[in-house]
Amino acid sequence: MDKTVVLGITGGIAAYKGAEICRLLVKSGLKVKVIMTRAAAAFVSSLTFETLSGGPVGLEMFQRPASWEIQHVSWAQEASCFLIAPATANIIGKTSQGIADDLLSTTIMAAAGPVIFAPAMNVEMYNNVVVQENIARLKSLGYHFIEPESGFLACGDQGRGRLAEPQKIVDYLLKVLQQKKDFEGKTFLITAGPTREPLDPVRYLSNYSSGRMGYALAEAALERGGRVVLVSGPVGLKPPFRADFTAVNTALEMRDAVLKEFPEADIVIKAAAVADYRPEDISLQKIKKSGGDLVVKFQKNPDILGELGKLKKQQLLVGFAAESESLAENASRKLKNKNLDMIVANDITAPGSGFEVETNQVRVITRGGEIKDFPLMAKRELADKILDEIITLKKST
Ligand SMILES: Cc1cc2nc3c(=O)[nH]c(=O)nc-3n(C[C@H](O)[C@H](O)[C@H](O)COP(=O)(O)O)c2cc1C
């Protein structure tokens, strides 16, 4: 593989494992350039990395360069990928706050390609809310993280914080390098989450949708080179940083946002769980319980997916069907009636499937009647499978 990886080594006990990672990267056919922090150099000698990578190791920002290029910029440009392994709490914190005060942090800041952190630290450090917030922020900005493992730590503690296995880190990096960019130039319109239909100023009707499937699809589409417009009901998730994000509450707001974005979209995935009904009257005052039983009249919400099916031109339209009975029949009917190109159906009563869980098990049906069943898997993994099906469908038209 004719690609260059910049390997950043930071100052923790696991710095010595960086040598094994360097060796495995070279063995995979990658060109490796190593940058060590000052703290890392207190743990292992740069000579080890010079020998393993077959080149000079970057140590100081202001060392006299061998050639007159600005090293942090030229290495950042040359690198197809950055790997910081082990990554200290310090480098994670600095990157999340935009601090560039040494060669490694400055080069990371100049990086255009993917950056992967493999953290390693004491369990209390790893669990510190500040560290966790920094990780969450960086993840939302598109940085990759390889979770540390649990076990006996060098400091004598027991818990999560041990650097992931070198082979696992290298395998992850190779996967990132091989990431398909098969949606470059395509615009996705993805909806996610529930809607909230107000009854009075403090109450609403909603459902258990967590938004995870839609957000996973947005992430996958971005990683595969697409532009993503994400329209989301209220959920507890951070939208991917690079998505164009619109937050909505009600089905009517969702309809407005979707119709506005629809003309520009190439692929529309409606993963939101839009309420079918809304209270006909919204009380301006909080409804009091003194009035005895409460009878609420519900009014039908617009069928957004059906409307899109009628308006559809270049757009490839994908719907979701969350059913608790007669899954195949209901999903196939929806596909036909709403003029969809594909429907992703899931039985929300199946264990590990549907709302509020990290996993899903679905059946994908296309307009041509092809059926594909996917086993239970993480929603993020399933998102890629659904995108693969979209590619297959596009090729067949
Ligand atoms: C013996 C020893 C072990 C350390 N191990 C870790 C570690 O595993 N993870 C970590 O985040 N910091 C660790 N530290 C603290 C870092 O070395 C310190 O935060 C340093 O400023 C990191 O600098 P760097 O991120 O520029 O490499 C350790 C410090 C010492 C003295």
The ligand as an SDF file (V2000), in Angstrom:
LIG
                    3D

 31 33  0  0  0  0  0  0  0  0999 V2000
    5.5850    6.9350   35.0260 C   0  0  0  0  0  0  0  0  0  0  0  0
    4.5310    7.7410   34.3360 C   0  0  0  0  0  0  0  0  0  0  0  0
    3.5630    7.1110   33.6220 C   0  0  0  0  0  0  0  0  0  0  0  0
    2.5710    7.8370   32.9670 C   0  0  0  0  0  0  0  0  0  0  0  0
    1.6190    7.1550   32.2420 N   0  0  0  0  0  0  0  0  0  0  0  0
    0.6420    7.8470   31.6150 C   0  0  0  0  0  0  0  0  0  0  0  0
   -0.3370    7.1590   30.8580 C   0  0  0  0  0  0  0  0  0  0  0  0
   -0.3360    5.9330   30.7450 O   0  0  0  0  0  0  0  0  0  0  0  0
   -1.3040    7.8860   30.2600 N   0  0  0  0  0  0  0  0  0  0  0  0
   -1.3690    9.2600   30.3590 C   0  0  0  0  0  0  0  0  0  0  0  0
   -2.3010    9.8500   29.8120 O   0  0  0  0  0  0  0  0  0  0  0  0
   -0.4040    9.9290   31.0610 N   0  0  0  0  0  0  0  0  0  0  0  0
    0.5860    9.2600   31.6690 C   0  0  0  0  0  0  0  0  0  0  0  0
    1.5410    9.9410   32.3840 N   0  0  0  0  0  0  0  0  0  0  0  0
    1.4740   11.4120   32.4420 C   0  0  0  0  0  0  0  0  0  0  0  0
    2.0380   12.0260   31.1600 C   0  0  0  0  0  0  0  0  0  0  0  0
    3.3510   11.5980   30.9250 O   0  0  0  0  0  0  0  0  0  0  0  0
    1.9400   13.5490   31.2550 C   0  0  0  0  0  0  0  0  0  0  0  0
    0.5880   13.9570   31.3110 O   0  0  0  0  0  0  0  0  0  0  0  0
    2.6460   14.2270   30.0950 C   0  0  0  0  0  0  0  0  0  0  0  0
    2.4860   15.6250   30.2370 O   0  0  0  0  0  0  0  0  0  0  0  0
    2.1200   13.7850   28.7620 C   0  0  0  0  0  0  0  0  0  0  0  0
    2.7600   14.4910   27.7420 O   0  0  0  0  0  0  0  0  0  0  0  0
    2.4960   14.1970   26.2050 P   0  0  0  0  0  0  0  0  0  0  0  0
    1.0010   14.0670   26.0340 O   0  0  0  0  0  0  0  0  0  0  0  0
    3.0310   15.4080   25.5150 O   0  0  0  0  0  0  0  0  0  0  0  0
    3.2280   12.9740   25.8340 O   0  0  0  0  0  0  0  0  0  0  0  0
    2.5560    9.2430   33.0300 C   0  0  0  0  0  0  0  0  0  0  0  0
    3.5630    9.8810   33.7440 C   0  0  0  0  0  0  0  0  0  0  0  0
    4.5380    9.1560   34.3900 C   0  0  0  0  0  0  0  0  0  0  0  0
    5.6160    9.8760   35.1450 C   0  0  0  0  0  0  0  0  0  0  0  0
  1  2  1  0
  2  3  1  0
  2 30  2  0
  3  4  2  0
  4  5  1  0
  4 28  1  0
  5  6  2  0
  6  7  1  0
  6 13  1  0
  7  8  2  0
  7  9  1  0
  9 10  1  0
 10 11  2  0
 10 12  1  0
 12 13  2  0
 13 14  1  0
 14 15  1  0
 14 28  1  0
 15 16  1  0
 16 17  1  0
 16 18  1  0
 18 19  1  0
 18 20  1  0
 20 21  1  0
 20 22  1  0
 22 23  1  0
 23 24  1  0
 24 25  2  0
 24 26  1  0
 24 27  1  0
 28 29  2  0
 29 30  1  0
 30 31  1  0
M  END
$$$$
